[in-house]
Amino acid sequence: MKVILLEEVAKLGKAGTIAEVANGYARNFLIPRKVAVEASRANLKALEELVSQGKLRQERVKKEAEVLSQRIASLTIVLHRRAGEQGKLFGSVTKSDIAQALEKQGVMVDRKKILLEEPIKAVGEYRVPIRVHPEMTMELTLAVQPA
């Protein structure tokens, strides 16, 4: 029996793919658990519509990410922190601090998308990678200066 997978199933495929499975496996396991539906003409047509909508959505999200990437690349964030004589900070600059500084500039970025390996603990200029899209990572220029 041919089925359309609604979720990723090990050894069968990803969501949205058509798989050939045994009748019993489809009727007793996949379909009752809503992991798959029978590959009828109506379901195949609905799948095609969902795939085309998904592609359009992905293209739109990627374009938005490119615009965001260009906007972030044009920014230089300057943070003032208390520091000792050798340039070591009293505290550190974290992902949350960077996200808040970006928000003040009008750029909304989730702190989880900021790929800072460890908090910044010294005065200086840094290149901070930010993942704006699963396929796109760009770098933000961050200057930490003593207050």
Residue pairs with C-beta under 8 A, 6 or more apart in sequence:
1 20
1 21
1 22
1 23
1 26
1 27
1 38
1 39
2 18
2 19
2 20
2 38
2 39
3 18
3 19
3 21
3 26
3 30
3 31
3 36
3 37
3 38
3 39
4 16
4 17
4 18
4 36
4 37
4 38
4 39
4 43
4 44
4 47
5 12
5 13
5 14
5 15
5 16
5 17
5 18
5 19
5 30
5 35
5 36
6 15
6 34
6 35
6 36
6 37
7 15
7 35
7 36
8 14
8 15
9 19
9 30
9 35
9 36
12 19
12 21
13 19
16 47
16 50
16 51
16 54
18 39
18 44
18 47
19 36
21 30
21 36
26 36
26 38
29 35
30 36
31 37
31 38
37 43
61 133
62 133
62 135
62 136
65 132
65 133
65 136
66 133
66 136
68 107
68 109
68 132
69 132
69 133
69 136
69 138
71 107
72 102
72 107
72 109
72 130
72 132
72 138
72 140
73 138
73 139
73 140
75 102
75 105
75 107
75 140
75 141
76 141
76 142
76 143
77 98
77 101
77 102
77 105
77 140
77 141
77 142
77 143
78 143
78 145
79 93
79 97
79 101
79 142
79 143
79 144
79 145
80 145
80 146
80 147
81 89
81 90
81 91
81 93
81 123
81 144
81 145
81 146
81 147
82 89
82 90
82 91
82 146
82 147
83 89
83 90
83 122
83 123
83 146
83 147
84 90
87 122
87 123
87 124
87 146
88 121
88 122
88 123
89 120
89 121
89 122
89 123
89 144
92 119
92 120
92 121
93 119
93 120
93 121
93 142
93 144
94 116
94 119
95 111
95 112
95 114
95 116
96 111
98 111
98 114
98 116
98 128
98 140
98 142
99 109
99 110
99 111
99 114
102 108
102 109
102 140
103 109
109 130
109 132
113 130
113 131
113 132
114 128
114 129
114 130
115 128
115 129
115 130
115 131
115 137
116 128
116 129
120 126
120 142
120 144
122 144
123 144
123 145
123 146
124 143
124 144
125 141
125 142
125 143
125 144
126 141
126 142
126 143
126 144
127 139
127 140
127 141
127 142
128 139
128 140
128 141
128 142
129 137
129 138
129 139
129 140
130 137
130 138
130 139
130 140
131 137
132 138
